[in-house]
Amino acid sequence: MTFDERYRAIDSRDTRFDGQFVTAVRSTGIYCRPSCPARTPKASNVTFYPTSAAAHEAGYRACKRCLPEAAPGSPQWNLRGDIAGRAMRLIADGVVEREGVPALARRLGYSPRHLTRLLTTELGAGPLALSRAHRAQTARMLLVGTDLSAADVAFSAGFASVRQFNDTIREVFGMPPLELRARRRVERGGARVLARASAPSGAGVPEADALAAPFAGLTAIDLTLPHRGPLDAAGLFAWMGARAVSGAEYATASSFARTLRLPGGPAWFELRHDELDAAGTGRVRLHARLAHLADLSTLVTRARRLFDLDADPIAIDDALSQHPELSASVADLPGIRVPGAADPHEMLIRAMVGQQITVVAARTALTALTAALGEEVVCLDGTGVTATKLFPTMAAIAERGHEVLRGPAARIRAITGAAAALADGSLVLTPGDDAADQRAALLAMPGIGPWTADYVRMRVLGDPDAFLPGDVAVRAGAAALGLPSEPRALTDWAVRTAPWRSYLTAHLWRAVPPRPAPRRRAAANLTVDSETKVTS
């Protein structure tokens, strides 16, 4: 965007651009999100920065009125596959806090000094400054979302000392931590306090209760996750529900819950969509129970990625609706999202298990795998010992997957071989991978073809421009919308929707005609789900 385009956005207070850049005002020394309700500053006093960290480095502090740190993340980090985009995805996942800048640089294939130079040139801040802004955002979430002491917040957010925490919060937000906490009830897009060990919002549903019970004694947090524009929440929950692995996941028409293995220990979280607000968009609520609060920022990042909450649905819908064949589908499904992945390694196994079988069959196989090999999560919750399951580790699948999985021996060897490669590090799969390198590495593995590699790229990297022309459901949906259904012709047509072919794929999946109820016949004559490959 040019300076004039950005200035028009802040003059109109356009919420679509929140999180995509910040506006720094020299006369006040503060920076704001584009939709800040304050009076529009003179253009001569304005400087635009791509990240809040860049504004921090330039000496500005966050606006107390619009709280730019609470804005949705930028969709650029999925749209872009360059070093800056990959680095931002890894920083958001907490890599710098856990492993440091040298580890981040190694993952990206650069020296720490060269990476710092690249990010400073591109984003106005180096990895340390970007991570510092990330820690400040985590601290803000904890201050407004829990009753933890300031010292506990400081160390949970990754600060080395309480003094460093106090100085950073004061510098970034222009107020001390306790004053920031006092404003939590009026925070825009913020959180409400939830006591420790409170009941899950899905209470009363036996499956949801069983899934959350082991975490009842852990710290509970309830946050609002901001997003842009419309959200096809019903479609997301339906997708998750059809693929929910019993014991590790639970979904209803308005919620999705699951267990998750995080660096600090196991966690449980639930995503729920509130009723529509005054703007007609509704709010996504995250209810979480954590073994270690330092995992909060990682959990939030993964939950946002799972529901594609950093997408720009208005830009996507505007682009796709330009094609007459898609206009009706876009009008019927505004704000469609492409589900992401909470765990990249798990995502690959789920995709491989689901190759060329029905959604129901894949769910059954994954449930059996989790029941047999998944780690039990045990916790004393005051009423006794309860347990639930985590999705199996890659080491467990590599060692014992052949005992549980059913099907052709070659396919079982491929799945256990991929799990072994992930477990020993010979295959690396992260949200910060280079797309071409990730695809090549996956295709080099036995039993992984183009469909699986591109599907994983779509789900793990959040690549908005992946396409699956060989997918049976994609072809069925294309035929239903009057598009070519033959893979090569469909691929040629889909080029015109770049860079949003992942969202085109989502529309084609949703366009698959409902399957007629099967007639009664002999047990040997089984019906086959039309969506024979998309299972994870």
C-alpha positions, 0 to 999 in steps of 0.5 A: 500500500502507498502512503496515500492508501494507508492514510485514506484507511486511517481517515475512514477508520477502516477495521479491515487494516487493523494489524496490517500496519500501525500509524505513528504520530510524531506530535503525540509520540504514540502509535495506533491501529488504523481504526483508532477513533481518535481524531485523524492526525495531519498527514505531515505528522504520520509515519506508517510502520509494518509492525508494532515492534518497529514503532517501539524501536522508533520511540513510540508507545501504544495508544491507550484508547485503541490498544493496537496490540490487541488487533488481529495479526497481519494476513501478510505472514501467511500470504508471504513466503519470504524470510520475513513472513517465515520469521514472523510465524516462528516468532509468534509460535514462541521460538525466540522465547524458547530457543533464542535468536540463534535457533531462529536463524538456524531454522531459516538458514541464516546467521543471527547477524544477517537475519537481524539485518534482513528483518530490520530492513524489511520490518523496521525491527530485528528478531529480538525487538519483534520477540520483545513486542511478542512478550509484551503482548503475552504479558498484556493478555495475562494481565487482563485475562488472569488474576496472577501476580505481576511477578508470575505474569512477568516470568510466564511471559518470558521476561528475565526479571520483574524489572525488565517486565515493568520497564517494557510494559511502561515503555510499550503501553505508557503505563505500569502493569497494574494500571494496565490491569485496571483497564481490562474491563474496558479493553477493546477486544480484550479478556475477562477474568476467569478464576482458577479451576472454573467449569469449562464452557462446554459443561453439561456435555459428557464428552466435553466434560471428560476432555476438560476434566483432567485440566480442572486444577490448572490455570484457566484463562478466557480470552477474546480472539479478534478477527476481521470481517465476517467469519463462517463459524458454522462451516469451521465447526462443521469441518472440525466436528466431522473430523474430531478424534474421540478422546482428544477432540470434541466438537458441536455446532458452535464449539470445538475443544481439544487437548494439545501437547505444548512445550511446557506440558499438556493443555486443553482449549475450547473455541466458541463463537458468540452471538453476533455483535453490533457490527454483525461479526460475533466474537471468538472466545478461547477458553484454555487450561494450561500446565504452564502459563509460558505456553499461553502465547503459543496456544493463542497463536495455534488457535488463531492459525487453526481457525484462520483468524488472521485472514482478510475475508473481505479482500478474499471475498471481493477477489473471488466474487469477481468470477461469475461461477463463484459469486453465488457461493461467496454471497452464501458463505461470507468470511469462509476460512481454511482450517489450519493445524494446531500441531504440524506433525499431527497434521501430516499423520492425519493427512496420510491416514486419510489418503483415499479413504472416507472421512468417517473411516479416517476418523475411526482409524485416528480414534483407534490410534489415539486410544491405543497409543495416545498419552493419558493426561492425569491430574488430581482435580479435587474429586479424584483422578481423571484421564483423557488422551493426547494425540500420540507422539511421533515416537509412539506411532513409529514404534507401535503404529503397525500394531494399530493401523489397518490397511495395505502394508505399504501405507502403514510403513509409509505412515510409521516411516514419516513418524520416525523421520519427524521423531528423529528430526530427519524430516522437519515440519514447522509453520516457518518452513519455506513452501517449496522446500517443505513440499520437496521434503515431503515428496521425497518420503515414501507414500507421500504424493502431491495431494498430501504435500499440498494439503499439508502446505495449506494447513500447516503453513496457512498458504492461501494459494494452495490448490488440490485439483486431484481431490475428489471433493474439489472436482465434485464441487467444481462440477456443481458450480459449473467449473471444469472437473477434469484436473488439468482444466480445473488447474488452468481455470483456478489460476485466475483466482490466485493468490486465493486458491486455498479459499477457492478450494474451501468453496469447492469443498462446501459446494459438493452436493449432499450424498443421497441416503444409501438404499438398504443392500447387502453389507458387502455393498458399502457406500463411499464418501464423496470427499475421499481424501480430505480427512484431517 
